[in-house]
Amino acid sequence: MMELTLLLIVLGRVLEYAISVWHLKFILADRRAFACGIAFVEILLWVWIFNTTLTHAKESPLYILAYAGSGAAGTWIGMALCPSDNKRIRPNG
């Protein structure tokens, strides 16, 4: 059961962070309705994942590592999904 919960935390966090990149993309493009809809889904995912992590964190520190590591991976994946926006915000690009 631990492996399944860890997998769900990782997949959920990656999805949440990838969604947050798109959320910011829609904010910058002034697409308010899309940004609000995506923010709603993003927060629902965050609440579920954070609650699951805290509930199981006493069992093993792996839950906290999965939570943190998958946030970083989700950011990378989200940026890879919209590379044209990445070029605009590079400081020396």
Phi and psi in degrees as a GROMACS rama.xvg file:
@    title "Ramachandran Plot"
@    xaxis  label "Phi"
@    yaxis  label "Psi"
@TYPE xy
-60.668  -42.6064  MET-2
-63.311  -40.4557  GLU-3
-65.7222  -42.736  LEU-4
-63.8924  -43.4056  THR-5
-61.144  -42.4294  LEU-6
-61.8073  -42.3777  LEU-7
-66.1127  -37.5653  LEU-8
-63.3441  -46.8519  ILE-9
-63.4688  -50.1512  VAL-10
-63.9751  -40.6782  LEU-11
-64.6829  -41.7672  GLY-12
-67.216  -42.5176  ARG-13
-60.0293  -45.3487  VAL-14
-63.5426  -43.4217  LEU-15
-60.0864  -45.7421  GLU-16
-71.3833  -36.0602  TYR-17
-63.3546  -39.8725  ALA-18
-64.6601  -37.8734  ILE-19
-65.184  -32.7339  SER-20
-64.4115  -43.5041  VAL-21
-66.5647  -35.7234  TRP-22
-56.9927  -48.7718  HIS-23
-64.242  -36.9405  LEU-24
-60.439  -43.6863  LYS-25
-70.8517  -32.1085  PHE-26
-63.6071  -47.126  ILE-27
-65.4727  -28.7266  LEU-28
-86.8832  3.53816  ALA-29
58.7511  38.5016  ASP-30
-103.401  78.3588  ARG-31
-63.5723  -40.8561  ARG-32
-64.0004  -44.6432  ALA-33
-64.2391  -42.4651  PHE-34
-61.1892  -41.4436  ALA-35
-67.3417  -42.4548  CYS-36
-62.9011  -43.4871  GLY-37
-67.7095  -38.1103  ILE-38
-61.7164  -38.721  ALA-39
-61.0126  -48.0612  PHE-40
-64.9407  -41.472  VAL-41
-59.0014  -44.9335  GLU-42
-69.9347  -38.1798  ILE-43
-59.166  -45.0633  LEU-44
-62.6857  -44.6762  LEU-45
-60.2276  -46.2761  TRP-46
-60.5347  -46.3634  VAL-47
-63.6506  -46.4493  TRP-48
-67.6542  -43.7535  ILE-49
-64.5007  -42.3786  PHE-50
-61.921  -44.0527  ASN-51
-63.1088  -42.4067  THR-52
-63.36  -48.1355  THR-53
-65.4485  -35.8634  LEU-54
-62.4089  -37.4834  THR-55
-102.999  -3.59964  HIS-56
-62.0649  -27.194  ALA-57
-70.5268  -24.7975  LYS-58
-71.4327  -41.0963  GLU-59
-161.702  142.17  SER-60
-69.7463  -9.82228  PRO-61
-60.1555  -31.0487  LEU-62
-64.1284  -40.8964  TYR-63
-69.677  -41.2053  ILE-64
-63.6758  -40.2041  LEU-65
-63.3356  -41.7206  ALA-66
-61.6392  -48.9503  TYR-67
-69.9809  -47.1758  ALA-68
-64.257  -38.2967  GLY-69
-73.971  -23.0685  SER-70
-64.9739  -42.6507  GLY-71
-65.1229  -43.3447  ALA-72
-63.9922  -39.0555  ALA-73
-64.3753  -36.7149  GLY-74
-63.2195  -45.7526  THR-75
-62.3064  -44.9145  TRP-76
-65.4948  -42.225  ILE-77
-61.3895  -40.463  GLY-78
-68.8822  -33.8345  MET-79
-67.708  -27.6236  ALA-80
-77.402  -18.2185  LEU-81
-134.281  67.0912  CYS-82
-64.8526  -27.1579  PRO-83
-63.4803  -33.5013  SER-84
-72.5089  -31.5905  ASP-85
-62.2153  -37.6024  ASN-86
-65.4929  -32.4645  LYS-87
-71.2665  -27.8403  ARG-88
-103.771  6.47771  ILE-89
-70.0412  134.027  ARG-90
-64.8267  -34.1964  PRO-91
-113.677  22.0078  ASN-92
